Amino acid sequence: VVEFETRGCREEACTTSVTGGQTNILPHWFFEPFRSSLGSTGREQPDLWWISDTATYGLGDYSWDDSATDRTNYGPNNVADPTQWHTWRIVFTTRNNCVYLDAWTVDGVDVLTSSRSYCSAFGTTTYLGFMAYSNTYAYVRGFSTTSSFEVLPISKQSYCVETKFCPSGTAVCDATLADPALTVTRCTTGLQYDGTPADIFPRMLGNEGVSISWLDTSTVATGYRVYKYDASVPFATDTSARLLKEISTSACGLTHNYIDFRDVTTGSEPGLQVGYAIVPLDDAGKEVKDKAGVSGGSSASLSSERRRRLSSSSASASSTTSGFIVTWFGDIRVKVEAEGGGPVEDVTVKVAHLVNNAIDQNYQMGFVTAQTDEYGEALLNIRVEDTSWTTLTQHFRVEVEKTSKNANNVDVIHGFSPPSKDLSVKHLGETTFEFTDTTVNIISGTVSHAGLDANYFAADCPHTKSEDSSECMCPVDGAKVFIIRASGDHEEVTVNDGRFATAVLEDEQVTLYLGRYYGVGVNSDCEKVESRDYDPDDSSLGKLHCIELPDKSLVDVVAVTGTPTCDHTDVNSCPAGYDIWV
């Protein structure tokens, strides 16, 4: 658990309040939990941030394994002014060879809609730190880190050992005498356990139900019983607790293996707050109730000793909000095409939640975003853990936007029809809608072998020149198509089964060209670092190398000594397939 107070300002004195989006996005600063070293100075993702951008104003995460696109925006989330002090509390856990961000609250208000992961940090040594955007003054105070299970008999601690090497005969080997090149710090995590199931983590998996994983710390348990109970009361007092399954397992010894179980009875009720309890069984098959583990915190614990210890801590045993909230789970699939058809790539798609035909202030426009791919499609995954989202059908507003550069390097804002769309989506369902980009046209074509038509195919016609055409073709495998836009940018155009299509601005002058092609699996001499002899046995022929012509075509060039060439005559000593180029 990491906790601190922070604020960000536009000037050092912090006198200017900020209550809405700013064109310069200031203040903008980051908490970075996985920095590579104590002395590093640059930004190191992933991070959690505050950003004052007009489009994504508020709190957000960036570059986690499962961020929405590359970032997730949560809006201001009850933060009226980022220049005032606000308390951030972040909870991390490790499981399944991954590091998870399981909770993030600001001033006690939940920020996350679902857990975030960053698996590449698992098993590595990283450092907590901060970074501020240019011209932002970020402040931190009251920084503390604790184990989320410190008050329980089961806990995790990190242990670090630093080794120093000094010259032989040194009486006291301290930092002033040690060789810094040989000073090494190694850290590891130790687990203090008493057989209680730990790290109980429910996670919504859509139609597959709720996945429940926990850390098996018992050396003697012969099995477990998985209960679902009313999270508003402690598990010990809930007479309606429902046994979901009994699982047999051998004693795990010191391996502490994760066990996974799936509850398929719960996922259909979004917003429902439930608790899960994992109760170990002894050799006689009886429940060891003082070693039961529960999800969502310790307020539902069976152990009176653990409840007593918690009552004196900041995690009060009287809390009744310890359960898992069933995630509202739905998808919005958006397709963007140009007028006349054809996909439009790199369109930003944003969504807001609607309540009574108005935008929900807790889930404002952009709380989930995505970009269209080479097929003009974007999938917005709506995953919300909120007790107010109990209705199976929820309503959303979708907006699309894109900006391109014209030949004068001036921004061109694309127009879309319709500019936005209100959609209804059912829990565990998917809704699809199409937008038309009225600013662009489509250039499409094929890359195929010449002279091949339906007569060359024994059965049917596997590839046609268009979706609505019966004209056969044989695609050139491995061929690449590129476009030079009016702005001068070079982009690759996706080729699929020999067909390609790309969107261009109206009246935009572009150039399409084929990339170098020498056949599938064949390397061009042009791609080699050094040129080679065309024919080592012929002293009249020099090195073979590559030249790219102004039209982007590539030609192999070999230097020739022998018959002189003048007056543009075709008589020369070039090898077959080569000629003089002036």
LINDA-V864375 format. One record per backbone hydrogen bond with DSSP energy under -1.0 kcal/mol. NH is the residue of the N-H (numbers start at 1). CO is the residue of the C=O. E is the energy in kcal/mol with one decimal. If there is no record, write none. Layout:
# LINDA-V864375
NH | CO | E
NH | CO | E
This chain:
# LINDA-V864375
2 | 90 | -3.1
3 | 144 | -2.7
4 | 88 | -2.1
5 | 141 | -3.1
6 | 86 | -2.5
7 | 139 | -1.7
8 | 82 | -1.8
9 | 137 | -2.3
14 | 11 | -1.2
22 | 52 | -4.4
25 | 22 | -1.6
29 | 50 | -1.4
30 | 131 | -3.4
31 | 48 | -3.1
32 | 129 | -3.1
35 | 127 | -2.8
47 | 62 | -1.6
48 | 31 | -2.3
49 | 60 | -3.0
50 | 29 | -1.9
51 | 58 | -2.4
52 | 25 | -1.7
58 | 51 | -3.1
59 | 75 | -2.3
60 | 49 | -1.8
61 | 72 | -1.9
62 | 47 | -2.3
63 | 70 | -3.3
65 | 117 | -2.4
67 | 64 | -1.3
71 | 68 | -2.4
72 | 61 | -2.4
74 | 59 | -3.1
79 | 76 | -1.6
84 | 81 | -1.7
86 | 6 | -1.9
88 | 4 | -2.9
89 | 105 | -2.5
90 | 2 | -3.1
91 | 103 | -2.6
93 | 100 | -2.3
95 | 98 | -2.0
100 | 93 | -3.6
101 | 116 | -3.5
102 | 91 | -2.1
103 | 91 | -1.3
105 | 89 | -2.5
106 | 109 | -2.3
107 | 87 | -2.9
109 | 106 | -1.6
111 | 104 | -2.9
116 | 101 | -2.1
118 | 99 | -2.4
121 | 118 | -1.2
122 | 119 | -1.6
124 | 121 | -1.9
127 | 35 | -2.1
129 | 32 | -1.7
131 | 30 | -2.0
133 | 28 | -2.9
136 | 133 | -2.1
137 | 9 | -2.6
139 | 7 | -2.8
141 | 5 | -2.4
144 | 3 | -2.5
146 | 1 | -2.5
150 | 147 | -1.7
152 | 149 | -1.7
155 | 192 | -2.4
157 | 190 | -2.5
159 | 188 | -3.2
161 | 186 | -3.0
163 | 184 | -2.9
170 | 167 | -1.8
174 | 172 | -1.2
177 | 174 | -1.0
178 | 174 | -2.1
179 | 165 | -2.8
182 | 179 | -1.6
184 | 163 | -1.7
186 | 161 | -2.7
188 | 159 | -2.5
190 | 157 | -3.5
192 | 155 | -3.4
198 | 215 | -2.2
201 | 213 | -2.9
203 | 211 | -2.2
205 | 209 | -3.0
208 | 205 | -1.6
209 | 206 | -1.9
210 | 263 | -3.1
211 | 203 | -3.2
212 | 261 | -3.9
213 | 201 | -1.8
214 | 259 | -1.5
215 | 198 | -3.7
216 | 257 | -1.9
222 | 281 | -2.3
224 | 247 | -2.8
225 | 279 | -2.3
226 | 245 | -2.9
227 | 277 | -2.7
228 | 242 | -2.6
229 | 275 | -2.5
233 | 230 | -1.6
237 | 234 | -1.3
239 | 237 | -1.0
241 | 238 | -1.2
242 | 228 | -3.3
244 | 226 | -3.3
245 | 226 | -1.2
247 | 224 | -3.3
249 | 222 | -2.2
252 | 218 | -1.3
255 | 252 | -1.8
259 | 214 | -1.9
261 | 212 | -2.6
263 | 210 | -3.5
269 | 266 | -2.0
271 | 326 | -2.6
272 | 269 | -1.5
274 | 324 | -2.8
275 | 229 | -2.5
277 | 227 | -2.1
278 | 293 | -3.4
279 | 225 | -2.6
281 | 223 | -2.4
282 | 286 | -2.4
285 | 282 | -1.9
288 | 280 | -2.9
289 | 287 | -1.2
291 | 288 | -1.7
292 | 289 | -1.3
293 | 278 | -2.6
295 | 276 | -2.2
301 | 298 | -1.7
307 | 303 | -2.0
308 | 304 | -2.4
309 | 305 | -2.2
310 | 306 | -2.0
311 | 307 | -1.7
313 | 310 | -2.0
316 | 314 | -1.2
319 | 316 | -1.3
324 | 274 | -3.9
326 | 272 | -2.8
328 | 384 | -3.5
330 | 382 | -2.3
331 | 429 | -2.0
332 | 380 | -2.2
333 | 431 | -2.9
334 | 378 | -2.9
335 | 433 | -2.2
336 | 376 | -2.9
337 | 435 | -2.3
338 | 342 | -2.3
339 | 437 | -1.0
341 | 338 | -2.5
344 | 336 | -2.0
346 | 372 | -1.9
348 | 401 | -2.6
349 | 370 | -3.4
350 | 399 | -2.9
351 | 368 | -1.5
352 | 397 | -2.1
353 | 363 | -2.4
354 | 395 | -2.9
355 | 358 | -3.3
358 | 355 | -1.3
360 | 353 | -3.4
363 | 360 | -1.3
366 | 351 | -1.5
367 | 351 | -1.1
367 | 364 | -1.9
370 | 349 | -1.9
372 | 347 | -2.0
373 | 377 | -2.3
376 | 373 | -2.4
378 | 334 | -2.5
380 | 332 | -3.0
382 | 330 | -2.8
384 | 328 | -2.1
389 | 386 | -1.8
390 | 388 | -1.2
394 | 425 | -2.5
396 | 423 | -3.0
397 | 352 | -2.4
398 | 421 | -3.0
399 | 350 | -2.3
401 | 348 | -2.0
404 | 412 | -2.4
406 | 410 | -2.0
409 | 406 | -2.2
412 | 404 | -3.6
414 | 402 | -2.6
417 | 436 | -2.5
421 | 398 | -2.1
423 | 396 | -3.0
425 | 394 | -2.8
427 | 392 | -2.4
428 | 329 | -4.3
429 | 426 | -2.4
431 | 331 | -2.0
433 | 333 | -2.1
435 | 335 | -2.7
436 | 417 | -2.0
437 | 337 | -2.9
438 | 415 | -2.0
441 | 504 | -2.9
443 | 502 | -2.8
445 | 500 | -2.2
447 | 498 | -2.5
449 | 474 | -2.7
456 | 453 | -2.2
457 | 454 | -1.6
465 | 471 | -1.9
469 | 466 | -1.3
473 | 463 | -1.8
476 | 447 | -1.9
479 | 476 | -1.6
482 | 513 | -3.0
483 | 491 | -2.8
484 | 511 | -3.0
485 | 489 | -2.7
488 | 485 | -2.1
491 | 483 | -2.3
493 | 481 | -3.1
496 | 499 | -3.0
499 | 496 | -1.9
500 | 445 | -2.3
502 | 443 | -2.4
504 | 441 | -2.8
506 | 439 | -1.8
508 | 505 | -2.0
511 | 484 | -1.9
513 | 482 | -2.4
515 | 480 | -2.9
522 | 519 | -1.5
527 | 524 | -1.2
528 | 525 | -1.3
532 | 544 | -1.2
534 | 542 | -1.5
538 | 535 | -2.1
541 | 538 | -1.5
542 | 559 | -3.7
544 | 532 | -3.5
545 | 557 | -2.4
547 | 555 | -2.2
549 | 553 | -3.0
552 | 549 | -2.4
555 | 547 | -2.4
557 | 545 | -3.3
559 | 543 | -1.0
561 | 540 | -2.5
569 | 566 | -1.7
578 | 575 | -2.1
